[in-house]
Amino acid sequence: MTSLRSNHGFTLVELLVALVVSGVVLAGICSTFYSQHTSYINQEQMVSMQQNLRAAMYIMEREIRMAGHDPNGDSGAGILTANAGSIRIAQDITNDAGTGIPDGDVNDPGENITYSLADGDGDGDTDLVRTDHNGGGTLMIAEDIDALNFVYLNQNHAVTAMLADMRSIQISVIARTGQASRGYVSSTVYQNQLGQTIFIPMSGDHHRRRLLTAEVKCRNIGLE
């Protein structure tokens, strides 16, 4: 009877070759997975950052545009403080009952507002915050904001520091991702619309960033 068993097997060289080939294939799979996973995380971070940035700009634009809203002409609404890194505005848009009817003052919630940078969530990073000086407190509008810059222009579109002459405002906001990106080094020097440098990353910084700018015309200021 013929035996079905065979004494032939793999040689040590064949086993080593198989292990090497398997290792190369496995390393390629792991490398591809890691690359795809890193790319996914980076894209997710970028999308979150851009949504955060656009939402913050929308809120600021809408409210700053209303600066000086003063139907009764006696509330003192307007631009109250104008700094390069913060702005305080007033608008008469409601009354004590919150009915949305101007009452001749800017002492109601949402009528005296400051936008600035601060550590809004206590994590050690700067955020864009909105302070309501009429009891609303300070709220974080957008997290991980590296720079907030305002440029004030008069009716001739020239830069001015005079509150009474301000008619439009250029806003620049720089946001960064919450996590650093391995292998990426940030070296971009960020400027506002006038070409003035407003942020330079530190050496060895690995965070990705985006700059968003807008110009807001304060349509309620300077009316006769």
Residue pairs with C-beta under 8 A, 6 or more apart in sequence:
10 18
38 182
41 179
42 177
42 181
42 208
45 177
45 178
45 179
45 181
45 208
46 177
46 208
46 210
48 177
48 178
49 144
49 175
49 176
49 177
49 178
49 208
49 209
49 210
50 175
50 210
52 142
52 143
52 144
52 175
53 142
53 173
53 175
53 210
53 212
54 212
55 141
55 142
56 128
56 141
56 142
56 145
56 173
56 175
57 171
57 173
57 212
57 214
59 130
59 141
60 115
60 128
60 141
60 171
60 173
60 216
61 171
61 214
61 216
63 89
63 91
63 113
63 115
64 87
64 89
64 115
64 169
64 171
64 216
64 218
65 216
65 217
65 218
65 219
66 89
66 91
66 93
66 220
67 77
67 78
67 79
67 89
67 90
67 91
67 218
67 220
67 221
68 77
68 78
68 79
68 89
68 90
68 91
68 218
68 220
68 221
68 223
69 77
69 91
69 92
69 93
69 102
69 220
70 76
70 77
70 78
70 91
70 92
70 102
70 220
71 92
71 102
72 92
72 102
72 103
72 104
74 104
75 90
75 92
75 102
75 104
75 105
75 106
76 90
76 105
76 106
77 90
77 91
77 92
77 106
77 111
77 220
78 89
78 90
78 163
78 221
79 87
79 88
79 89
79 152
79 163
79 166
79 218
79 221
80 88
80 89
80 90
80 112
80 163
81 87
81 88
81 114
82 88
82 150
82 152
82 161
82 163
82 166
83 150
84 149
84 150
84 151
85 116
85 117
85 148
85 149
85 150
86 114
86 115
86 116
86 117
86 148
86 150
87 114
87 115
87 116
87 150
87 169
88 112
88 113
88 114
88 133
89 112
89 113
89 114
90 106
90 111
90 112
90 113
91 106
91 111
91 113
91 220
92 102
92 103
92 104
92 105
92 106
92 111
93 100
93 102
93 108
93 110
93 111
94 100
94 101
94 102
94 103
94 108
94 109
94 110
94 111
95 101
95 102
95 103
95 108
96 103
96 108
98 108
98 109
105 111
106 112
106 134
107 134
108 134
109 132
109 134
109 135
109 136
110 132
110 134
110 136
111 134
112 132
112 133
112 134
113 130
113 131
113 132
113 133
114 130
114 131
114 133
115 128
115 129
115 130
115 131
115 141
115 148
116 128
116 129
116 131
116 148
117 126
117 127
117 128
117 129
117 145
117 147
117 148
118 126
118 127
118 129
118 138
119 125
119 126
119 127
120 127
120 128
120 129
120 138
120 139
120 140
120 141
120 143
121 127
121 140
121 143
123 143
125 143
125 144
126 144
126 145
126 146
127 140
127 141
127 142
127 143
127 144
127 145
128 140
128 141
128 142
128 143
128 145
128 148
128 173
129 138
129 139
129 140
129 141
130 138
130 139
130 141
131 137
131 138
131 139
132 138
132 139
142 173
142 175
143 178
144 175
144 176
144 177
144 178
145 173
145 174
145 175
145 176
146 174
146 175
146 176
146 199
146 209
147 172
147 173
147 174
147 190
147 198
147 199
148 171
148 172
148 173
148 174
149 171
149 172
149 173
149 192
149 196
149 198
150 169
150 170
150 171
150 172
151 159
151 169
151 170
151 172
151 192
151 193
151 194
151 196
152 159
152 160
152 161
152 166
152 168
152 169
153 159
153 160
153 166
153 167
153 168
153 169
153 170
153 215
154 160
154 162
154 165
154 166
154 167
155 165
155 167
155 222
157 168
159 194
160 166
166 218
166 221
167 217
167 218
167 221
167 222
168 215
168 216
168 217
168 218
169 215
169 216
169 218
170 192
170 193
170 194
170 213
170 214
170 215
170 216
171 213
171 214
171 215
171 216
172 190
172 192
172 193
172 198
172 211
172 212
172 213
173 211
173 212
173 213
174 190
174 198
174 199
174 209
174 210
174 211
174 212
175 209
175 210
175 212
176 207
176 208
176 209
177 207
177 208
177 209
179 207
180 205
180 206
180 207
181 206
181 207
181 208
182 206
184 206
184 208
185 204
185 205
185 206
186 201
186 205
186 206
186 207
186 208
186 209
187 201
188 201
188 209
189 197
189 199
189 200
190 197
190 198
190 199
190 200
190 209
190 211
191 197
191 198
192 198
192 213
193 213
193 215
201 207
201 209
